[in-house]
Structures are given as structure tokens and as C-alpha cells.
Amino acid sequence: MPFNEFLGMGGYGFYVWTSWALAFVVLIVNYIAPLRREKQLLRQFSRRERRRTQ
């Protein structure tokens, strides 16, 4: 099977590869979003703690 046929997926390549790309983007967002939120919350808590101890 030539590589072009593999990428074409029998005429459904656009839909298949778009689905894979979208799934990959969702996985990356599901990985990065909680990390960013955690950093934000830690900064917020440390600011509150500094204000409370002053």
C-alpha cells in the first residue's frame, strides 16, 4: 500500500485525520488546563496568606 493511499484512507482521509487532530488537541487541552489552573490557585492562595499575616 503506497503512503498516499494510506493518507487518503479510501477517500475518507480528510475526516479521519481531522478527527485524530481534534482528539489530540482535546487531550493536550485536558493536560494543560488543570496545570494552569493549579498555578493560578497557588498564586491566589499565597496572596491571601500574605495579606492575612500582615
PyMOL commands that set and color helices and strands:
alter all, ss='L'
color gray80, all
select helices_A, chain A and resi 3-11+13-53
alter helices_A, ss='H'
color red, helices_A
deselect
rebuild
show_as cartoon
